[in-house]
Amino acid sequence: MNSPPMNMPGLVRRTIESNGIQIHIAEMGEGPLVLLIHGFPELWYSWRHQMVALAEAGYHAVAPDMRGYGRTDAPESVLEYDIDHLSRDVVGIIDALKEETAVLIGHDWGAVLNWQTALLYPDRFTTLVNMSVPYYGRGEMSAIDIFNRQFGDNFFYILYFQEPDLAENEFDADPRGFLSRLYTSPETPREEPEITDPKRNAGGWIPRLGAPKARPNWLSREDLDYYVGEYKHAGFRGGINYYRNFHRNWEITPQLATAKIKQPTLFLAGTDDMVIGGASAEGLVKLMKPSVPGLQEVILFPGIGHWVQQEAPELVNKALLDFIASVS
């Protein structure tokens, strides 16, 4: 097992059983349980800065490699990555740690998962902090149907991920090329992309992303090496299988049509995160409140992109610690 490059005194890494699989967790500190759920293509290590801050503030910070990632089991069947399995993984971690409830924090796909896990198991989570991906409630059609209407024959990475084997074969063949192109800041200088044809059949994703001319200041060479090493070990198929369940997740959760998130909730993002599409904090509050009546605040960090907890760790740490303390 690779050692993380960041010096993290008190870090413990171990494997626990949850929902019938072996899940690798990293943990620090003692106190109320805080679960940190990563997105794609990330790992437990994406929360390195938050774990230290939470432990120092008197919390038990636990960041798993999610199903299919890193050192956690990666079942073969695509269906084993649906929201039913993933949400039970999260609840199973709380059970394995012999706790009743937890504060739940997520980024990217972790936020997607957390919104629905909090709806499916509302009694297990006291507080919610999600980053980058807002929640507007259950749509009248699945995200995949919407994307197919929107993009048609043009390339869109989530539709590319629906094709068997294509994306994982591309990324597994060049994990450094893929990760170095994604782990960038809005201002990162790039080479021109090799593929500019918008059509889906023109090629995969890596050639459409201009290679960075420099690493962002929040990502050391050692950080990138660690991510690359872990993806060489696990591959990308597990994480891509989350996307392959977008339609299924919509089909199997009709009971969430009227469900509301009532726990005290904080939403964080960078102003330059493409996921929020330039939305203002006020606009996000207005869109989210009907489905997330527990939403207490939206904080957007100027000039910050998608990898918010890594790009702006001090700002994120202060925001989430202040919030958790205020609602405890």
Residue pairs with C-beta under 8 A, 6 or more apart in sequence:
1 13
1 71
2 226
2 229
2 230
2 233
4 11
4 26
4 45
4 48
4 226
5 220
5 222
5 223
5 225
5 226
6 45
6 48
6 223
8 28
8 48
8 51
8 52
10 28
10 29
10 55
11 26
11 27
11 28
11 51
12 26
12 27
12 28
13 24
13 25
13 26
13 27
14 24
14 25
14 27
15 22
15 23
15 24
15 25
15 71
16 22
16 23
16 25
16 93
16 96
16 97
17 23
17 92
17 96
18 88
18 89
18 92
18 93
18 95
18 96
19 85
19 88
19 89
19 91
19 92
21 67
21 72
21 73
21 75
21 89
22 72
22 73
23 64
23 65
23 66
23 67
23 72
23 73
23 89
23 92
23 93
24 44
24 64
24 65
24 70
24 71
24 72
25 44
25 62
25 63
25 64
25 65
25 93
26 44
26 45
26 47
26 51
26 62
26 63
26 64
27 51
27 60
27 61
27 62
27 63
28 51
28 52
28 54
28 55
28 60
28 61
29 51
29 54
29 55
29 56
29 58
29 59
29 60
29 61
30 55
30 58
30 60
31 58
31 59
31 60
32 58
32 59
32 60
32 102
32 103
32 328
33 59
33 60
33 62
33 94
33 97
33 99
33 101
33 102
33 103
34 54
34 59
34 60
34 61
34 62
34 102
34 103
34 105
34 324
35 62
35 63
35 64
35 90
35 93
35 94
35 102
35 103
35 104
35 105
36 44
36 47
36 50
36 51
36 61
36 62
36 63
36 105
36 106
36 110
37 64
37 66
37 90
37 104
37 105
37 106
37 107
37 110
37 111
37 113
37 114
38 44
38 46
38 47
38 63
38 65
38 66
38 69
38 106
38 107
38 108
38 109
38 110
39 46
39 106
39 107
39 108
39 109
39 110
39 111
39 112
39 132
39 133
40 108
40 109
40 239
40 240
40 242
40 243
41 171
41 178
41 179
41 182
41 227
41 231
41 236
41 239
42 69
42 107
42 108
42 110
43 65
43 69
43 70
43 227
43 230
44 63
44 64
44 65
44 70
45 63
45 223
45 226
45 227
45 230
46 63
46 107
46 307
46 309
46 310
47 61
47 63
47 105
47 309
49 309
49 310
49 313
49 316
49 317
50 61
50 63
50 105
50 309
50 313
50 316
50 317
50 320
51 61
51 63
53 313
53 317
53 321
54 61
54 321
55 61
57 321
57 325
59 103
59 324
60 97
62 93
62 97
64 72
64 89
64 93
65 71
65 72
66 72
66 86
66 89
66 110
66 113
67 73
67 74
67 75
67 80
67 81
67 85
67 86
67 89
67 238
68 74
68 75
68 81
68 234
68 237
68 238
68 239
68 241
68 242
69 230
69 234
69 238
69 239
70 230
70 233
70 234
71 230
71 233
71 234
74 234
74 235
74 237
74 238
75 81
78 241
78 244
78 245
79 245
79 248
80 241
81 238
81 241
81 242
81 244
81 245
82 245
82 248
82 249
82 252
83 113
83 116
83 117
83 120
83 245
83 249
83 252
83 253
84 252
86 113
86 117
86 242
87 113
87 116
87 117
87 120
87 121
90 104
90 113
90 114
90 117
91 117
91 121
91 124
94 100
94 101
94 102
94 124
100 124
101 123
101 124
101 125
101 126
102 124
102 125
102 126
103 125
103 126
103 127
103 128
103 129
103 324
104 114
104 117
104 118
104 125
104 127
104 128
104 129
105 114
105 128
105 129
105 130
105 131
105 320
106 112
106 113
106 114
106 129
106 130
106 131
107 130
107 131
107 132
107 308
107 309
108 131
108 132
108 133
108 275
108 306
109 133
109 239
109 242
110 130
110 131
111 130
111 131
111 132
111 133
111 135
112 133
113 242
114 128
114 130
115 130
115 133
115 135
115 261
115 292
116 249
116 253
116 256
117 125
118 125
118 128
118 261
118 263
119 256
119 259
119 260
119 261
120 253
120 256
122 261
122 262
122 263
125 263
126 263
126 264
126 327
126 328
127 263
127 264
127 265
127 323
127 324
127 327
127 328
128 261
128 263
128 264
128 265
128 266
128 294
129 265
129 266
129 267
129 268
129 320
129 323
129 324
130 265
130 266
130 267
130 268
131 267
131 268
131 269
131 308
131 309
131 316
132 268
132 269
132 270
132 273
132 275
132 276
132 306
132 308
133 275
134 267
134 269
134 276
134 279
134 284
134 287
134 288
135 261
135 288
135 291
135 292
136 287
136 288
136 291
137 290
137 291
138 250
138 253
138 256
138 257
138 259
139 146
139 250
141 250
142 246
142 247
142 249
142 250
142 251
143 158
143 246
143 247
143 250
144 158
144 159
144 162
144 246
144 247
144 250
145 247
147 156
147 158
147 159
148 159
150 156
151 159
151 200
153 199
153 200
153 201
154 198
154 199
154 200
155 198
155 199
155 200
155 202
155 205
155 208
156 200
157 167
157 205
158 243
158 246
159 200
160 166
160 167
160 200
160 204
160 205
161 167
161 240
161 243
161 244
162 243
162 244
166 204
167 204
167 205
167 236
167 240
168 235
168 236
168 237
168 240
170 178
170 204
170 205
170 206
171 178
171 205
171 206
171 231
171 236
172 231
172 235
172 236
172 237
174 206
175 228
175 231
175 232
175 236
176 224
176 228
177 206
177 211
178 205
178 206
178 236
179 224
179 227
179 228
179 231
180 211
180 212
180 215
180 224
181 206
181 209
181 210
181 211
181 212
182 209
183 215
183 216
183 219
183 224
183 227
183 307
184 190
184 212
184 216
184 305
185 216
185 217
185 218
185 304
185 305
185 307
185 311
186 270
186 272
186 303
186 304
186 305
187 303
188 212
188 213
188 214
188 216
189 212
189 213
189 214
190 209
190 210
190 211
190 212
190 213
191 210
191 211
191 212
191 213
192 210
193 207
193 208
193 209
193 210
194 203
194 207
194 208
195 202
195 203
195 207
195 208
196 208
197 203
215 221
215 224
216 311
218 307
218 310
218 311
218 313
219 310
260 291
260 292
260 293
260 294
261 291
261 292
261 293
261 294
261 295
262 293
262 294
263 294
264 294
264 296
264 323
264 327
265 292
265 294
265 295
265 296
266 295
266 296
266 297
266 298
266 299
266 319
266 320
266 323
267 284
267 288
267 295
267 297
267 298
267 299
268 298
268 299
268 300
268 301
268 308
268 316
268 319
268 320
269 275
269 276
269 284
269 298
269 299
269 300
269 301
269 304
269 308
270 300
270 301
270 302
270 303
270 304
270 305
270 306
270 308
270 311
270 312
271 278
271 300
271 301
271 302
271 303
271 304
272 303
272 304
272 305
273 304
273 305
273 306
273 308
274 305
274 306
275 306
276 284
276 300
279 287
280 300
281 298
281 299
281 300
284 298
284 300
285 295
285 298
288 295
288 298
289 295
296 323
296 327
297 323
299 319
301 308
301 312
301 315
301 316
304 311
304 312
304 315
305 311
308 316
309 316
